Amino acid sequence: MKECPICHEPLQAVKLRCDACKTAYEGEFILPRLARLDAQFQRLAETLIEYGGNLKEMSEALDISYPTLKKRLNALSLALKKLKEHDEQTITEILEAIESGTISAKEGIRRIKEINGEL
């Protein structure tokens, strides 16, 4: 679930828990870009990986024409580019917040690493 079923605004991940040791972490967490894609784009990305980028096999497996597949892949690419641009803007805002003293450098670095998938 990516958006609120009531107001349709994006949901924010605020709690993570380890099933093994039951340790829980609360805060603001940024999901990886692929996890922030719409479900249809997530399935398309998964299929692209599953078929090793072989578009002919993909179009057959999805029972769609090659031009339709290319159109969907272009839309997926555009969606990822928009998310990346948003992340870059967020990083700029984090750096400005560090510079102004609104957040600590440690917190800013944690957030930037999270955006870049390093945590």
Backbone torsions as a table, in degrees:
resi	resn	phi	psi	omega
1	MET	NA	125.9	-177.1
2	LYS	-109.9	-20.9	-177.7
3	GLU	-133.7	156.2	-179.8
4	CYS	-64.7	128.2	179.5
5	PRO	-69.4	-13.9	-178.8
6	ILE	-90.3	-57.4	-174.5
7	CYS	-106.2	-7.7	176.9
8	HIS	68.9	16.8	173.2
9	GLU	-81.6	157.0	-179.9
10	PRO	-62.1	142.3	175.0
11	LEU	-85.7	149.7	179.4
12	GLN	-111.5	129.5	175.0
13	ALA	-73.4	124.1	-177.7
14	VAL	-126.3	-6.9	179.9
15	LYS	-145.1	132.6	175.3
16	LEU	-126.5	145.5	-178.0
17	ARG	-141.3	139.7	175.3
18	CYS	-87.1	121.8	179.1
19	ASP	-67.9	-28.5	-177.3
20	ALA	-71.1	-52.4	-175.1
21	CYS	-107.9	-2.3	177.6
22	LYS	67.5	14.2	175.4
23	THR	-70.5	135.3	179.8
24	ALA	-120.0	145.7	177.4
25	TYR	-123.1	131.8	177.8
26	GLU	-119.7	142.8	179.9
27	GLY	162.2	-160.2	175.4
28	GLU	-103.3	121.6	-177.7
29	PHE	-118.1	138.1	178.3
30	ILE	-100.6	121.7	179.6
31	LEU	-74.2	150.7	176.3
32	PRO	-59.5	154.3	-177.1
33	ARG	-53.0	-46.0	-177.7
34	LEU	-61.1	-34.2	179.1
35	ALA	-72.2	-20.5	179.7
36	ARG	-90.3	-3.5	176.1
37	LEU	-72.7	156.5	172.6
38	ASP	-60.9	155.0	-177.5
39	ALA	-56.0	-39.5	-178.9
40	GLN	-64.6	-37.5	178.1
41	PHE	-72.1	-34.9	177.0
42	GLN	-62.1	-44.9	179.3
43	ARG	-63.8	-40.1	179.9
44	LEU	-65.2	-43.0	177.8
45	ALA	-62.5	-41.5	178.1
46	GLU	-62.3	-42.0	179.4
47	THR	-66.5	-39.5	178.3
48	LEU	-59.3	-43.4	178.7
49	ILE	-68.6	-43.8	-178.9
50	GLU	-56.8	-39.4	-177.8
51	TYR	-96.4	13.8	174.5
52	GLY	59.6	27.3	179.0
53	GLY	80.6	4.8	179.1
54	ASN	-76.5	100.3	-174.3
55	LEU	-68.8	-31.1	178.1
56	LYS	-63.6	-48.3	179.1
57	GLU	-65.5	-37.2	178.7
58	MET	-62.8	-46.7	-178.2
59	SER	-63.4	-35.8	176.7
60	GLU	-67.9	-45.1	-178.9
61	ALA	-64.0	-37.2	-179.7
62	LEU	-86.1	-7.3	-179.2
63	ASP	56.9	46.8	175.2
64	ILE	-132.7	160.3	-179.7
65	SER	-73.0	159.3	178.7
66	TYR	-58.9	-46.5	178.7
67	PRO	-60.8	-36.2	177.4
68	THR	-65.9	-42.2	178.1
69	LEU	-61.3	-45.7	179.3
70	LYS	-60.4	-39.9	178.6
71	LYS	-62.6	-43.5	179.3
72	ARG	-66.7	-39.6	178.3
73	LEU	-66.5	-36.8	176.1
74	ASN	-64.3	-39.1	177.4
75	ALA	-65.5	-39.7	176.4
76	LEU	-61.4	-46.1	179.1
77	SER	-59.8	-43.6	178.9
78	LEU	-63.4	-42.2	179.3
79	ALA	-62.3	-42.5	178.2
80	LEU	-65.5	-40.0	178.6
81	LYS	-62.7	-40.6	178.6
82	LYS	-64.1	-41.9	177.5
83	LEU	-63.5	-40.4	179.5
84	LYS	-64.9	-42.3	177.7
85	GLU	-62.0	-41.5	177.8
86	HIS	-62.0	-43.7	179.2
87	ASP	-63.0	-40.5	179.0
88	GLU	-64.1	-38.8	176.8
89	GLN	-65.6	-41.2	178.3
90	THR	-62.3	-41.3	178.0
91	ILE	-62.4	-41.8	177.2
92	THR	-60.2	-43.3	178.6
93	GLU	-64.7	-38.2	177.7
94	ILE	-64.0	-44.6	179.5
95	LEU	-62.6	-39.3	176.7
96	GLU	-65.1	-38.2	178.7
97	ALA	-66.6	-37.5	176.2
98	ILE	-64.0	-47.0	-178.2
99	GLU	-60.9	-37.9	-178.5
100	SER	-84.0	-8.6	179.2
101	GLY	85.0	9.3	179.0
102	THR	-67.0	-37.2	174.5
103	ILE	-130.0	159.1	179.7
104	SER	-75.9	157.5	176.9
105	ALA	-60.5	-39.5	-179.6
106	LYS	-60.1	-47.2	179.4
107	GLU	-65.2	-41.0	178.9
108	GLY	-62.1	-43.7	178.7
109	ILE	-63.4	-40.8	178.4
110	ARG	-59.8	-45.2	-178.7
111	ARG	-65.2	-42.1	-179.9
112	ILE	-64.8	-42.7	177.5
113	LYS	-62.0	-38.7	179.1
114	GLU	-63.3	-45.0	178.4
115	ILE	-59.1	-41.8	-177.5
116	ASN	-83.0	4.5	176.7
117	GLY	73.9	25.2	-177.3
118	GLU	-95.4	-2.2	178.9
119	LEU	-113.7	NA	NA
